[in-house]
Every structure is written in structure tokens, then in C-alpha cells.
Amino acid sequence: SSDLNNILDISKIEAGKLEILSSEYELSSLIMDLVNMVTQMAHIKHLAFNVNVDENIPHLLYVL
């Protein structure tokens, strides 16, 4: 399930063990994945989570 995968990913991030491969990434996809993970946690804690993305940020990023 995607909820379980999100929890596992968050656990890896918190433990500093999430591996990011060198590759080209579509920024909008990364942001949406992050929003989906954090929104669920914020909702549980009754917190607001807002995202503002500058229009000038590139659409593709290359991570080394």
C-alpha cells in the first residue's frame, strides 16, 4: 500500500538512510510526493501544511 511505503520512506529519511540515485528528476513529481507524505502527517496532528513554489524554479533537476 502507498501509505505503508510513505511511512517506510519517512522512516528512511529520519534515519538518514534514504538513497538518492544520480539521475534527472522532474521537480513537480518530487514536490507532489513530498506534499502527499507530509499532508497526511500534518492532518493527523491537526496542522496546516501549505506549499508555495516559485514559477522560476526549473522543471528538471539533476542530482549527483
Biopython code that builds the backbone (N, CA, C, O; Angstrom):
import numpy as np
from Bio.PDB.StructureBuilder import StructureBuilder

atoms = [
    (1, "SER", "N", (0.845, -1.193, 0.000)),
    (1, "SER", "CA", (0.000, 0.000, 0.000)),
    (1, "SER", "C", (0.878, 1.239, 0.000)),
    (1, "SER", "O", (1.993, 1.216, 0.522)),
    (2, "SER", "N", (0.378, 2.323, -0.585)),
    (2, "SER", "CA", (1.174, 3.547, -0.665)),
    (2, "SER", "C", (1.366, 4.188, 0.701)),
    (2, "SER", "O", (2.388, 4.832, 0.935)),
    (3, "ASP", "N", (0.400, 4.026, 1.614)),
    (3, "ASP", "CA", (0.562, 4.571, 2.967)),
    (3, "ASP", "C", (1.741, 3.908, 3.678)),
    (3, "ASP", "O", (2.536, 4.574, 4.340)),
    (4, "LEU", "N", (1.839, 2.603, 3.532)),
    (4, "LEU", "CA", (2.940, 1.875, 4.153)),
    (4, "LEU", "C", (4.274, 2.310, 3.537)),
    (4, "LEU", "O", (5.255, 2.519, 4.250)),
    (5, "ASN", "N", (4.300, 2.444, 2.210)),
    (5, "ASN", "CA", (5.520, 2.891, 1.545)),
    (5, "ASN", "C", (5.912, 4.287, 2.006)),
    (5, "ASN", "O", (7.094, 4.561, 2.213)),
    (6, "ASN", "N", (4.934, 5.172, 2.169)),
    (6, "ASN", "CA", (5.213, 6.526, 2.660)),
    (6, "ASN", "C", (5.818, 6.491, 4.053)),
    (6, "ASN", "O", (6.772, 7.214, 4.341)),
    (7, "ILE", "N", (5.265, 5.653, 4.915)),
    (7, "ILE", "CA", (5.779, 5.536, 6.285)),
    (7, "ILE", "C", (7.210, 4.994, 6.257)),
    (7, "ILE", "O", (8.080, 5.477, 6.982)),
    (8, "LEU", "N", (7.443, 3.987, 5.414)),
    (8, "LEU", "CA", (8.791, 3.432, 5.310)),
    (8, "LEU", "C", (9.772, 4.462, 4.764)),
    (8, "LEU", "O", (10.901, 4.553, 5.245)),
    (9, "ASP", "N", (9.353, 5.243, 3.758)),
    (9, "ASP", "CA", (10.211, 6.294, 3.205)),
    (9, "ASP", "C", (10.529, 7.355, 4.254)),
    (9, "ASP", "O", (11.670, 7.803, 4.361)),
    (10, "ILE", "N", (9.523, 7.755, 5.025)),
    (10, "ILE", "CA", (9.731, 8.760, 6.071)),
    (10, "ILE", "C", (10.702, 8.219, 7.114)),
    (10, "ILE", "O", (11.563, 8.954, 7.598)),
    (11, "SER", "N", (10.572, 6.940, 7.465)),
    (11, "SER", "CA", (11.489, 6.325, 8.424)),
    (11, "SER", "C", (12.916, 6.340, 7.894)),
    (11, "SER", "O", (13.857, 6.595, 8.645)),
    (12, "LYS", "N", (13.080, 6.065, 6.591)),
    (12, "LYS", "CA", (14.417, 6.091, 5.988)),
    (12, "LYS", "C", (14.998, 7.503, 5.999)),
    (12, "LYS", "O", (16.186, 7.687, 6.263)),
    (13, "ILE", "N", (14.160, 8.497, 5.713)),
    (13, "ILE", "CA", (14.619, 9.892, 5.719)),
    (13, "ILE", "C", (15.069, 10.264, 7.124)),
    (13, "ILE", "O", (16.143, 10.838, 7.303)),
    (14, "GLU", "N", (14.252, 9.938, 8.120)),
    (14, "GLU", "CA", (14.580, 10.280, 9.507)),
    (14, "GLU", "C", (15.844, 9.581, 9.967)),
    (14, "GLU", "O", (16.593, 10.134, 10.772)),
    (15, "ALA", "N", (16.098, 8.375, 9.474)),
    (15, "ALA", "CA", (17.291, 7.623, 9.869)),
    (15, "ALA", "C", (18.501, 7.997, 9.022)),
    (15, "ALA", "O", (19.601, 7.500, 9.264)),
    (16, "GLY", "N", (18.309, 8.877, 8.022)),
    (16, "GLY", "CA", (19.407, 9.268, 7.147)),
    (16, "GLY", "C", (19.840, 8.155, 6.212)),
    (16, "GLY", "O", (20.992, 8.120, 5.779)),
    (17, "LYS", "N", (18.920, 7.237, 5.895)),
    (17, "LYS", "CA", (19.270, 6.074, 5.084)),
    (17, "LYS", "C", (18.545, 6.020, 3.750)),
    (17, "LYS", "O", (18.571, 4.993, 3.072)),
    (18, "LEU", "N", (17.898, 7.114, 3.364)),
    (18, "LEU", "CA", (17.217, 7.133, 2.070)),
    (18, "LEU", "C", (18.252, 7.418, 0.999)),
    (18, "LEU", "O", (18.927, 8.446, 1.045)),
    (19, "GLU", "N", (18.383, 6.522, 0.039)),
    (19, "GLU", "CA", (19.374, 6.660, -1.018)),
    (19, "GLU", "C", (18.761, 7.393, -2.203)),
    (19, "GLU", "O", (17.701, 7.014, -2.701)),
    (20, "ILE", "N", (19.434, 8.441, -2.645)),
    (20, "ILE", "CA", (19.010, 9.168, -3.834)),
    (20, "ILE", "C", (20.007, 8.857, -4.938)),
    (20, "ILE", "O", (21.202, 9.110, -4.791)),
    (21, "LEU", "N", (19.523, 8.319, -6.027)),
    (21, "LEU", "CA", (20.385, 7.942, -7.140)),
    (21, "LEU", "C", (20.668, 9.144, -8.029)),
    (21, "LEU", "O", (19.818, 10.017, -8.200)),
    (22, "SER", "N", (21.887, 9.179, -8.599)),
    (22, "SER", "CA", (22.215, 10.233, -9.552)),
    (22, "SER", "C", (21.332, 10.067, -10.775)),
    (22, "SER", "O", (21.367, 9.033, -11.441)),
    (23, "SER", "N", (20.550, 11.079, -11.062)),
    (23, "SER", "CA", (19.611, 10.985, -12.165)),
    (23, "SER", "C", (18.929, 12.327, -12.375)),
    (23, "SER", "O", (19.100, 13.265, -11.596)),
    (24, "GLU", "N", (18.165, 12.392, -13.431)),
    (24, "GLU", "CA", (17.349, 13.577, -13.699)),
    (24, "GLU", "C", (15.992, 13.359, -13.046)),
    (24, "GLU", "O", (15.395, 12.292, -13.186)),
    (25, "TYR", "N", (15.503, 14.374, -12.330)),
    (25, "TYR", "CA", (14.235, 14.273, -11.634)),
    (25, "TYR", "C", (13.299, 15.385, -12.084)),
    (25, "TYR", "O", (13.725, 16.519, -12.303)),
    (26, "GLU", "N", (12.025, 15.051, -12.219)),
    (26, "GLU", "CA", (11.010, 16.059, -12.510)),
    (26, "GLU", "C", (10.584, 16.662, -11.170)),
    (26, "GLU", "O", (10.020, 15.973, -10.320)),
    (27, "LEU", "N", (10.858, 17.940, -10.996)),
    (27, "LEU", "CA", (10.642, 18.603, -9.719)),
    (27, "LEU", "C", (9.186, 18.538, -9.266)),
    (27, "LEU", "O", (8.924, 18.321, -8.084)),
    (28, "SER", "N", (8.246, 18.719, -10.173)),
    (28, "SER", "CA", (6.833, 18.708, -9.776)),
    (28, "SER", "C", (6.439, 17.360, -9.173)),
    (28, "SER", "O", (5.643, 17.315, -8.235)),
    (29, "SER", "N", (6.984, 16.267, -9.699)),
    (29, "SER", "CA", (6.702, 14.939, -9.138)),
    (29, "SER", "C", (7.268, 14.809, -7.734)),
    (29, "SER", "O", (6.607, 14.290, -6.835)),
    (30, "LEU", "N", (8.494, 15.284, -7.550)),
    (30, "LEU", "CA", (9.109, 15.213, -6.227)),
    (30, "LEU", "C", (8.324, 16.028, -5.210)),
    (30, "LEU", "O", (8.094, 15.580, -4.086)),
    (31, "ILE", "N", (7.915, 17.222, -5.610)),
    (31, "ILE", "CA", (7.158, 18.084, -4.700)),
    (31, "ILE", "C", (5.819, 17.445, -4.353)),
    (31, "ILE", "O", (5.411, 17.459, -3.192)),
    (32, "MET", "N", (5.135, 16.887, -5.343)),
    (32, "MET", "CA", (3.841, 16.258, -5.075)),
    (32, "MET", "C", (3.987, 15.051, -4.152)),
    (32, "MET", "O", (3.146, 14.840, -3.278)),
    (33, "ASP", "N", (5.049, 14.251, -4.333)),
    (33, "ASP", "CA", (5.282, 13.115, -3.435)),
    (33, "ASP", "C", (5.507, 13.607, -2.012)),
    (33, "ASP", "O", (4.966, 13.040, -1.063)),
    (34, "LEU", "N", (6.298, 14.653, -1.865)),
    (34, "LEU", "CA", (6.548, 15.225, -0.546)),
    (34, "LEU", "C", (5.264, 15.767, 0.074)),
    (34, "LEU", "O", (4.986, 15.529, 1.249)),
    (35, "VAL", "N", (4.482, 16.497, -0.724)),
    (35, "VAL", "CA", (3.218, 17.054, -0.237)),
    (35, "VAL", "C", (2.293, 15.929, 0.227)),
    (35, "VAL", "O", (1.669, 16.035, 1.283)),
    (36, "ASN", "N", (2.203, 14.863, -0.551)),
    (36, "ASN", "CA", (1.331, 13.745, -0.180)),
    (36, "ASN", "C", (1.754, 13.107, 1.135)),
    (36, "ASN", "O", (0.904, 12.760, 1.955)),
    (37, "MET", "N", (3.062, 12.948, 1.346)),
    (37, "MET", "CA", (3.542, 12.338, 2.586)),
    (37, "MET", "C", (3.312, 13.260, 3.784)),
    (37, "MET", "O", (2.816, 12.818, 4.820)),
    (38, "VAL", "N", (3.666, 14.523, 3.647)),
    (38, "VAL", "CA", (3.602, 15.444, 4.776)),
    (38, "VAL", "C", (2.164, 15.844, 5.096)),
    (38, "VAL", "O", (1.829, 16.037, 6.265)),
    (39, "THR", "N", (1.316, 15.972, 4.090)),
    (39, "THR", "CA", (-0.073, 16.364, 4.308)),
    (39, "THR", "C", (-0.788, 15.375, 5.213)),
    (39, "THR", "O", (-1.543, 15.774, 6.099)),
    (40, "GLN", "N", (-0.553, 14.084, 4.996)),
    (40, "GLN", "CA", (-1.183, 13.064, 5.833)),
    (40, "GLN", "C", (-0.750, 13.213, 7.290)),
    (40, "GLN", "O", (-1.578, 13.153, 8.200)),
    (41, "MET", "N", (0.546, 13.407, 7.504)),
    (41, "MET", "CA", (1.051, 13.554, 8.874)),
    (41, "MET", "C", (0.533, 14.842, 9.506)),
    (41, "MET", "O", (0.170, 14.854, 10.682)),
    (42, "ALA", "N", (0.497, 15.918, 8.737)),
    (42, "ALA", "CA", (0.002, 17.199, 9.264)),
    (42, "ALA", "C", (-1.478, 17.094, 9.638)),
    (42, "ALA", "O", (-1.897, 17.611, 10.673)),
    (43, "HIS", "N", (-2.258, 16.431, 8.803)),
    (43, "HIS", "CA", (-3.695, 16.268, 9.066)),
    (43, "HIS", "C", (-3.924, 15.525, 10.381)),
    (43, "HIS", "O", (-4.777, 15.910, 11.180)),
    (44, "ILE", "N", (-3.164, 14.470, 10.592)),
    (44, "ILE", "CA", (-3.292, 13.686, 11.833)),
    (44, "ILE", "C", (-3.017, 14.565, 13.050)),
    (44, "ILE", "O", (-3.646, 14.406, 14.097)),
    (45, "LYS", "N", (-2.069, 15.497, 12.902)),
    (45, "LYS", "CA", (-1.689, 16.364, 14.025)),
    (45, "LYS", "C", (-2.459, 17.689, 14.027)),
    (45, "LYS", "O", (-2.151, 18.590, 14.807)),
    (46, "HIS", "N", (-3.456, 17.797, 13.152)),
    (46, "HIS", "CA", (-4.293, 18.993, 13.042)),
    (46, "HIS", "C", (-3.456, 20.243, 12.729)),
    (46, "HIS", "O", (-3.682, 21.312, 13.296)),
    (47, "LEU", "N", (-2.490, 20.089, 11.818)),
    (47, "LEU", "CA", (-1.634, 21.194, 11.396)),
    (47, "LEU", "C", (-1.935, 21.559, 9.950)),
    (47, "LEU", "O", (-2.313, 20.707, 9.147)),
    (48, "ALA", "N", (-1.764, 22.822, 9.635)),
    (48, "ALA", "CA", (-1.902, 23.273, 8.249)),
    (48, "ALA", "C", (-0.557, 23.065, 7.548)),
    (48, "ALA", "O", (0.497, 23.272, 8.150)),
    (49, "PHE", "N", (-0.593, 22.664, 6.302)),
    (49, "PHE", "CA", (0.624, 22.486, 5.509)),
    (49, "PHE", "C", (0.389, 23.142, 4.162)),
    (49, "PHE", "O", (-0.429, 22.668, 3.373)),
    (50, "ASN", "N", (1.095, 24.220, 3.895)),
    (50, "ASN", "CA", (0.938, 24.958, 2.641)),
    (50, "ASN", "C", (2.246, 24.936, 1.867)),
    (50, "ASN", "O", (3.327, 24.994, 2.453)),
    (51, "VAL", "N", (2.140, 24.853, 0.555)),
    (51, "VAL", "CA", (3.319, 24.824, -0.305)),
    (51, "VAL", "C", (3.202, 25.940, -1.328)),
    (51, "VAL", "O", (2.190, 26.064, -2.018)),
    (52, "ASN", "N", (4.246, 26.746, -1.418)),
    (52, "ASN", "CA", (4.335, 27.789, -2.442)),
    (52, "ASN", "C", (5.602, 27.546, -3.240)),
    (52, "ASN", "O", (6.702, 27.570, -2.687)),
    (53, "VAL", "N", (5.456, 27.311, -4.539)),
    (53, "VAL", "CA", (6.605, 27.019, -5.391)),
    (53, "VAL", "C", (6.778, 28.172, -6.371)),
    (53, "VAL", "O", (5.852, 28.539, -7.095)),
    (54, "ASP", "N", (7.971, 28.728, -6.378)),
    (54, "ASP", "CA", (8.298, 29.823, -7.289)),
    (54, "ASP", "C", (8.207, 29.339, -8.741)),
    (54, "ASP", "O", (8.707, 28.263, -9.071)),
    (55, "GLU", "N", (7.580, 30.123, -9.589)),
    (55, "GLU", "CA", (7.416, 29.748, -11.004)),
    (55, "GLU", "C", (8.750, 29.658, -11.737)),
    (55, "GLU", "O", (8.826, 29.023, -12.788)),
    (56, "ASN", "N", (9.804, 30.281, -11.206)),
    (56, "ASN", "CA", (11.103, 30.316, -11.881)),
    (56, "ASN", "C", (11.992, 29.115, -11.561)),
    (56, "ASN", "O", (13.097, 29.008, -12.094)),
    (57, "ILE", "N", (11.528, 28.220, -10.706)),
    (57, "ILE", "CA", (12.310, 27.026, -10.394)),
    (57, "ILE", "C", (12.277, 26.106, -11.618)),
    (57, "ILE", "O", (11.223, 25.907, -12.221)),
    (58, "PRO", "N", (13.443, 25.544, -11.984)),
    (58, "PRO", "CA", (13.483, 24.649, -13.160)),
    (58, "PRO", "C", (12.562, 23.438, -12.985)),
    (58, "PRO", "O", (12.321, 22.988, -11.864)),
    (59, "HIS", "N", (12.056, 22.922, -14.094)),
    (59, "HIS", "CA", (11.164, 21.768, -14.048)),
    (59, "HIS", "C", (11.928, 20.471, -13.877)),
    (59, "HIS", "O", (11.403, 19.500, -13.332)),
    (60, "LEU", "N", (13.172, 20.455, -14.344)),
    (60, "LEU", "CA", (14.003, 19.251, -14.222)),
    (60, "LEU", "C", (15.233, 19.560, -13.395)),
    (60, "LEU", "O", (15.837, 20.623, -13.538)),
    (61, "LEU", "N", (15.601, 18.634, -12.532)),
    (61, "LEU", "CA", (16.807, 18.764, -11.723)),
    (61, "LEU", "C", (17.674, 17.544, -11.961)),
    (61, "LEU", "O", (17.170, 16.446, -12.197)),
    (62, "TYR", "N", (18.965, 17.740, -11.898)),
    (62, "TYR", "CA", (19.893, 16.613, -11.984)),
    (62, "TYR", "C", (20.587, 16.503, -10.647)),
    (62, "TYR", "O", (21.256, 17.441, -10.215)),
    (63, "VAL", "N", (20.434, 15.362, -9.983)),
    (63, "VAL", "CA", (21.023, 15.130, -8.673)),
    (63, "VAL", "C", (22.268, 14.287, -8.856)),
    (63, "VAL", "O", (22.237, 13.249, -9.517)),
    (64, "LEU", "N", (23.359, 14.737, -8.267)),
    (64, "LEU", "CA", (24.619, 13.990, -8.346)),
    (64, "LEU", "C", (24.775, 13.059, -7.185)),
    (64, "LEU", "O", (25.778, 12.352, -7.091)),
]
sb = StructureBuilder()
sb.init_structure("model")
sb.init_model(0)
sb.init_chain("A")
sb.init_seg("    ")
for serial, (resi, resn, name, xyz) in enumerate(atoms, 1):
    if name == "N":
        sb.init_residue(resn, " ", resi, " ")
    sb.init_atom(name, np.array(xyz, "f"), 0.0, 1.0, " ", f" {name:<3s}", serial, name[0])
structure = sb.get_structure()
